[in-house]
Amino acid sequence: MVTTGLIEGEMNLHQSGLADAAFEEGLYSTGIATLGRLRSPKNAPSPYHIDQLLYIALYPPSLGKENNVPETPASPSKDKRLKELFAFSSEDVVAAQNLLFSFAITNTPEKILRALPSYSTETRKPLRDVDDLDSLFAKEAHQTFTTRCKNCWSILGEGFVPRVMQRAQQRGKDEILYQRDTDELDVELSPLSYNALPIFDWLLTLFERDEMQTEEQQLPRHSPLFLSSIPPSPNGKGVRWESDGPVGVLFHTLQFDERGKALGARLLSLLINLASTTHTDFASFVTTIFTRLSTDTVEVFMDMLSRMPPSLPVLRVRISILQKLLGSKSSQAPTSARPKPQARARPRPVRRVATNAEEPKQNEESAAQIAPTATSIASNPLLPSFTEISRAMEASSHCFPDANLSPSQLQSELLLGYGQYQQQIPLESRDKDWLAFLGDGIWAPFLDSLLDYREVLNGFLTIWKESL
């Protein structure tokens, strides 16, 4: 469904109450079906319902065993009711996941992601107090996705939604005890659970839709909502690439099967697009990625990067990482020459309501002064010269000699990526040494050490020379 041009509100209290009544009675399939029938581009679901759907969608499957839990004074009838209340069937889990995807396609990403904490600088409308929610399930879901997570990446972690076991009396109030998948308290939990892959896919879908909306405004492709999911640096310019954030999740996908790696590639695309704007520092992003590489991950990561479409943002990252892998220390441009990240702000102008005949024109002029443009947001980091590329081509080893990557493979990918990049930028902006290299046509000695890659590279070089 297309939402462009529509005024998007929220489901009214009567509509929400229909689903609430079903969830309160533990009739999850009925509640999910009710929300599905009410789905409309004009009325987004409430953040509470998104929280409840996420809770069901992420609820862990049964262990098939009972963990030891403390004796509690809770009555057997209450304990039985609690277990019935949180008894989600596998059909409920799948239905919740499917409905979340339907909402992601029907409603705007901004409305859907209100349910999760973020680092947005915009003032958010306060949500109801948890005590105002009617059912224990609604309260548990709301607390899980507000007070127990700092951003949307937290919900993907292993054990984020715990398995409910029983109720206990603590200080005169009902408290819930949980069942753990492991008895070890000091076990480091994964930032990405296999059980959470459908929700990971859902998050990526929302961010990708946000990218499309930004691109439709004639701005560089990136997601402001994705930016708001990453903590800002202390000075408010750029971001902090934390280990439990998107970069940590990205590197964990390298351990997954093809399904997980495919999701990781989509996340890498979001990261690269964001790193190609002035909202982040490109050199800092490249350094963060490079320092996370290891003998075990470098081959899989470079394979993922090489499979991505050779757009200018992708090629910038590929060239920078390859040059670092080949041990060249000249890839870093002087700090003063790099575009500086701008203070974080949402790159969408606020629509104002005119109060008189002249105000629309004034608003248009004001918006034109403060609204970001493609030029003001697009980052254009300095890449190595062809002289520096030539130096990297002479390397006899790379940073991870025990990995299944030969220097000649990395060098051929570097030369190919650099040539593809030069071909996509205006002729007047291309490296003069590169143009001279192509014009001479004497590149056979340059390719001697590349063995199996010489024929392919020679073909590309010939085509690029003929296009001059």
Secondary structure, DSSP 8 states (H G I E B T S, - for coil): ---TT---EE--HHHHHHHHHHHHTT-HHHHHHHHHHH-BTTEE--HHHHHHHHHHHH-----SS----------HHHHHHHHHHT---HHHHHHHHHHHHHHHHHS-HHHHGGGS----SS-------GGG-SSHHHHHHHHHTTTT-SSGGGGGSTTSS-EEEEEEEETTEEEEEEE-S-S-TT----SS-GGGHHHHHHHHHHHHHHHHHHHHTTS-S--HHHHTTS-B-TTSBSB---TTSHHHHHHHHTTS-HHHHHHHHHHHHHHHHHHTBTTS-HHHHHHHHHHH--TTTHHHHHHHHHTS---HHHHHHHHHHHHHHTT-S--S--GGGS----B---SS-------SSSHHHHHHHHHHHHS--HHHHB-------HHHHHHHHT-S--S-TTSS--HHHHHHHHHHHHHHHHHHS-GGGS-HHHHHHHHH---HHHHGGGGGGHHHHHHHHHHHHHT-
